[in-house]
Amino acid sequence: MAENGPKRGELRIYLGAAPGVGKTYAMLGEAHRRAGRGTDLVVGLVETHGRPRTQELLDGLEVIPRRRVEYRGVEFAEMDLDAVLARRPAVAVIDELAHTNAPGSRHEKRWQDIDELLDAGINVLSTVNVQHLESLNDVVESITGARQRETVPDEVVRRAEQVELVDITPQALRRRMAHGNVYPADRVDAALGNYFRTGNLTALRELALLWLADQVDVALRRYREEEHITTTWETRERVVVAITGGPESETLIRRGRRIAARAGAELQVVHVLRGDGLAGASPVGLANARRLAEAVGASFHTVLGEDVPEALLEFARGVDATQLVLGTSRRSRLARVLNEGIGAAVVRQSGSIDVHIVTHPEAGRPLLFANPDRNPLSRSRQVWGWALSLLLPCAVTALAHFYGEVALSVDVIGYFLAIVVVATVGGVAPALTAAVLSDLLLNLFFTPPLYTLTVADPQNVVALVAMLLVALLVAVLVDRAARLSERAAAARTEAALLSSYARTVLTHPDPLPRLLEKVVENFGLSSAALLERNGGSWRVAASCGPDPCASPVRSDADIEIVPDVHLVITRPGGKPLRAADRTVLEGAAGQALLALRQQRMAAETRDAQRRADATQIRTALLSAVGHDLRTPLASIKASVSSLRAPDLRLSLADTAELLTGVEESADRLTALVDNLLDSSRLATGAVVPRLRPVTYDEVVAAALAGLDGHQYVDVDTDESLPPVLADPGLLERVIANVVQNALKYGRPDGERICVRASEHASRVELRIVDNGPGLPAGSAEAVFAPFQRLVERGQRGDSSGVAGVGLGLSVAQGFLAAMNGTIHAEDTPGGGLTIVLVLPAATRNAISETEKQGGRR
């Protein structure tokens, strides 16, 4: 753009979580406000989707006629970009930012048209839904099951001067749809049952709020960078707790939680990992700190940095922290004299961030090495180190005598080299021995006066002292590197073992014996056993290895998990257990307790389920025999007795009425027995459907033909819908059972039942809709449980005035599952219950797959 060209226009976007939330309505409301203030405004394109209230808002606004584009014999109406540019208004209203233009248009996407208008200095009002954002496309697909083909790059929306969220609750949006304010009536049922489920809308709403909040945060950071603002803005209280992963970390996290709670602040925990990745706490300590952070509701972060104070403050400023919590130093006083330490450095550089220095039990206990009494170097390296500490100084002395007259500096370098080699191989003690020996040899043979331990030149004293310092420093570095390497290897081993134990508990069908087997194998144990206290004695809950220990007092190591559960082990020769091994075994013991409890809970659940099923079936069958079967039998007997009574004269009408009663009672008996038999067939797996393409309209007609009250059912099944893959006989039984259930429970005050079919993706759905009492929240799955009858909607009972044993919907669910279909219950908008039957459409692929499955049977 030339320097004297028009100023780029501003883009304002109305962002919504789903169609129908009111983005276009809000945009047109803003257009009327601007037009009322005298702004030159035109409507480039607005999609009303047949919504009358949106159409009304176009009245009084100048609308640019659309351009007609023909492609492959089909005519499309697109925005006339050239007409808007020629009209050159101050503001253009252009709907649906993510729209794809018809082939032959100047730009592929509508947002590119809008970009050209902005370059021309025209301000634009537009709309977009969160599902059309490129970065969220796959997330929305995983939530709704529908992939959006039209997307817009996130950067296009981020560049907008204003992004306004148009929000509405999922319940309000579903009511708006049920009233026909969003989609035509023929699309409402499929939309409510699929994309516009309450859970989907809630997730999309949260997604839109989070995306917009992130953009607000980005805009704030961008503004601070542009204005070179480095001070912390206390837009929200944030507390950062810095931990090392040591024993004091739990104290700091809990103290930070209390500070954050008092201030109503967000809590974050951070651990700075040095560049070598080794210096610091063990992975077990960090894992414990991470678990505690999650338990108190804090987020856990790990950052990399050589300068710990700088890394901490950089992180704290990056998250706009207002308070930073540190532990008091564990370094000695002498160390703090030489180096101020992390806490003092952070306080000095913190600026506007408040720093809390928290004391803890570990203060004043410096930790130089993990175990200073144990040499981390291998035995062979120690032997070589001591040998070289004696040999190398002597070798340097011999070589110096052999070559005769050389400068003293060369002799000093030779001894330095010998000391460094010894320190690298053998560590501190051999290095100091080599330094002392080199010092004596250099003084005796090469420092005037020769062959005495007197040093005449003070400079030579410096060289001798330097030898000792070099030996000490190199040896300390080697020793520390060896210890860190050992610690890292041990941590990797511990992590691998603990991960293996956890994986065993989660994935193995019988985890407890397998876990103990792994423990015995990993640690070379004789046996391992999990003991439970039963009264005053111990019993073995699980074990591995010969002759497992049956009492903690007889074991080589006793690990108490909880007071009444212990892990005990025996080792070959009764060797004591190392402290490091005990740490891992404690983790394994915790996993063993978890496996034991899972095993017990699974067994108890199976037993309880068996008892409950048996009780339920027994009660339901007794109820069926005692009431539902006896009632029609009593009716039949009474009618037949009346017909056979010799002294009772009946008219033809009375006789016909009694015979009708006998027939109806027999039909009720037949239906009850059929449902009982069907339930038995499903329980034994004897239902083998014969699937073929069938249309809903023919099956619905057959199912309703034999139902009493079918005259109260309205059917709306479009013949153009694709057929479904089903067994016609089973599907007929399913529809009859569901409709019969709706007729019994969902027709208050003469309401009618509606049966509607619709297509979604590769499935065809049939909805049986009633306007009865509906179901209370959380009871949708209960209606499909066997032997459950609705006394009143939302209540379950064993007796009512309605005939049936409560198997109709349970049988329907079983038959649909056998046909690769599903059934679920939804609330009818406005009140009532909707039962949705879902079956796969009879596509060629579905038929082919079904034939393959039939062949495998």
DAGI-V147481 format. One record per pair of residues at least 24 apart in sequence whose C-alpha atoms are under 6 Angstrom apart, sorted by the first residue. I is the first residue (numbers start at 0). GAP is how many residues later the second one is. D is the distance in Angstrom with one decimal. If there is no record, write none. Layout:
# DAGI-V147481
I_GAP_D ; I_GAP_D
This chain:
# DAGI-V147481
5_115_5.5 ; 6_114_5.3 ; 7_110_5.4 ; 7_111_5.0 ; 7_113_4.5 ; 8_109_4.4 ; 8_112_4.2 ; 8_113_4.7 ; 8_114_4.4 ; 9_113_4.7 ; 10_112_5.9 ; 10_113_5.0 ; 10_149_4.9 ; 10_150_5.7 ; 11_113_5.0 ; 11_148_5.9 ; 11_150_4.8 ; 11_151_5.9 ; 12_113_4.9 ; 12_114_5.3 ; 12_150_4.8 ; 13_113_4.6 ; 13_149_6.0 ; 13_150_4.9 ; 13_151_5.9 ; 14_113_5.3 ; 14_114_5.6 ; 14_149_5.9 ; 14_150_4.8 ; 14_151_5.9 ; 15_113_4.6 ; 15_149_6.0 ; 15_150_5.2 ; 16_112_5.5 ; 16_113_5.2 ; 16_187_5.4 ; 16_188_5.1 ; 16_191_5.6 ; 17_111_5.9 ; 19_162_5.5 ; 20_147_5.9 ; 22_143_5.9 ; 24_29_5.9 ; 39_49_5.5 ; 39_50_5.2 ; 40_48_5.7 ; 40_49_6.0 ; 40_50_4.7 ; 40_51_5.8 ; 41_50_5.2 ; 42_49_5.7 ; 42_50_4.6 ; 43_48_5.9 ; 43_49_5.5 ; 43_50_5.3 ; 44_34_5.7 ; 44_49_4.9 ; 44_50_5.9 ; 45_49_4.9 ; 89_32_5.4 ; 90_31_5.8 ; 90_32_4.6 ; 90_33_5.5 ; 91_32_4.8 ; 92_31_5.8 ; 92_32_4.9 ; 93_32_5.1 ; 94_31_5.0 ; 94_32_5.5 ; 95_31_5.2 ; 95_32_5.6 ; 96_30_5.8 ; 96_31_5.6 ; 97_52_5.8 ; 97_53_5.3 ; 97_54_5.1 ; 129_78_5.8 ; 143_51_5.6 ; 169_28_5.7 ; 169_31_5.5 ; 177_651_5.9 ; 231_88_5.6 ; 236_28_4.7 ; 236_85_5.8 ; 237_27_5.2 ; 237_28_4.7 ; 237_29_6.0 ; 237_83_4.6 ; 237_84_5.4 ; 238_28_4.9 ; 238_82_5.8 ; 238_84_4.8 ; 238_85_5.9 ; 239_28_4.8 ; 239_29_5.6 ; 239_84_4.9 ; 240_28_4.7 ; 240_83_5.9 ; 240_84_4.6 ; 241_28_5.1 ; 241_29_5.9 ; 241_84_5.5 ; 242_28_5.3 ; 244_36_4.9 ; 244_40_5.2 ; 244_41_4.8 ; 245_35_5.7 ; 266_31_5.0 ; 267_30_5.2 ; 267_31_4.9 ; 268_31_4.8 ; 269_30_6.0 ; 269_31_4.7 ; 269_32_5.6 ; 270_31_4.9 ; 271_30_5.9 ; 271_31_5.0 ; 271_32_5.7 ; 272_30_6.0 ; 272_31_4.8 ; 273_30_5.8 ; 273_31_5.3 ; 273_32_5.2 ; 274_30_6.0 ; 274_31_5.6 ; 308_33_5.6 ; 308_37_5.3 ; 321_31_5.1 ; 322_30_5.5 ; 322_31_4.6 ; 322_32_5.8 ; 323_31_4.7 ; 324_30_5.9 ; 324_31_4.7 ; 325_31_5.0 ; 326_30_5.5 ; 326_31_4.8 ; 326_32_5.9 ; 327_29_5.6 ; 327_30_5.7 ; 327_31_5.2 ; 329_33_4.8 ; 329_34_4.8 ; 329_35_5.5 ; 329_36_4.9 ; 330_35_5.0 ; 375_107_5.6 ; 380_44_5.9 ; 380_45_5.6 ; 381_44_5.0 ; 384_37_5.6 ; 384_40_5.4 ; 384_41_3.7 ; 384_45_5.7 ; 385_44_5.2 ; 387_34_6.0 ; 388_33_5.8 ; 388_41_5.5 ; 388_45_4.4 ; 391_26_5.7 ; 392_45_5.4 ; 418_52_5.8 ; 422_52_4.7 ; 423_54_6.0 ; 426_48_4.7 ; 426_52_5.8 ; 427_47_4.5 ; 430_40_5.4 ; 431_39_5.9 ; 434_32_5.9 ; 434_33_5.4 ; 438_25_5.6 ; 504_90_5.9 ; 511_83_5.6 ; 515_28_5.9 ; 516_27_5.7 ; 524_46_4.8 ; 525_44_5.4 ; 525_45_5.1 ; 525_46_5.8 ; 526_42_5.7 ; 526_43_5.4 ; 527_40_5.8 ; 527_41_4.4 ; 528_38_5.9 ; 528_39_5.5 ; 529_36_5.9 ; 529_37_4.7 ; 530_34_5.6 ; 530_35_5.2 ; 531_32_5.6 ; 531_33_4.7 ; 532_31_5.0 ; 619_167_5.9 ; 623_181_5.9 ; 627_175_5.9 ; 631_33_4.7 ; 635_26_4.9 ; 678_132_6.0 ; 688_38_5.6 ; 689_37_5.2 ; 690_34_5.8 ; 690_35_4.6 ; 690_36_4.6 ; 691_33_5.2 ; 691_34_5.6 ; 692_30_5.5 ; 692_31_5.4 ; 692_32_4.7 ; 692_149_5.5 ; 693_29_5.0 ; 693_30_5.4 ; 694_28_4.4 ; 698_33_5.7 ; 702_29_5.1 ; 702_33_5.1 ; 711_40_5.3 ; 712_39_5.9 ; 712_40_4.7 ; 712_41_5.7 ; 713_40_4.7 ; 714_39_6.0 ; 714_40_4.8 ; 715_40_4.7 ; 716_39_5.6 ; 716_40_5.0 ; 722_118_5.9 ; 722_119_5.5 ; 723_116_5.8 ; 723_117_4.4 ; 723_118_4.7 ; 724_117_4.8 ; 725_93_5.9 ; 733_78_4.6 ; 736_71_5.2 ; 745_24_5.3 ; 745_26_4.0 ; 746_25_5.7 ; 747_24_5.8 ; 761_79_5.6 ; 762_76_5.8 ; 762_77_4.5 ; 762_78_5.0 ; 763_74_6.0 ; 763_75_5.7 ; 763_77_5.8 ; 764_72_5.5 ; 764_73_4.6 ; 765_70_5.7 ; 765_71_5.1 ; 766_68_5.7 ; 766_69_4.6 ; 767_66_5.6 ; 767_67_5.3 ; 768_65_4.4 ; 769_62_5.5 ; 769_63_5.5 ; 770_60_5.6 ; 770_61_3.9 ; 771_60_4.5 ; 772_59_5.3 ; 773_58_4.0 ; 773_59_4.8 ; 779_45_5.6 ; 783_25_5.2 ; 783_26_4.7 ; 784_25_5.7 ; 785_24_5.2
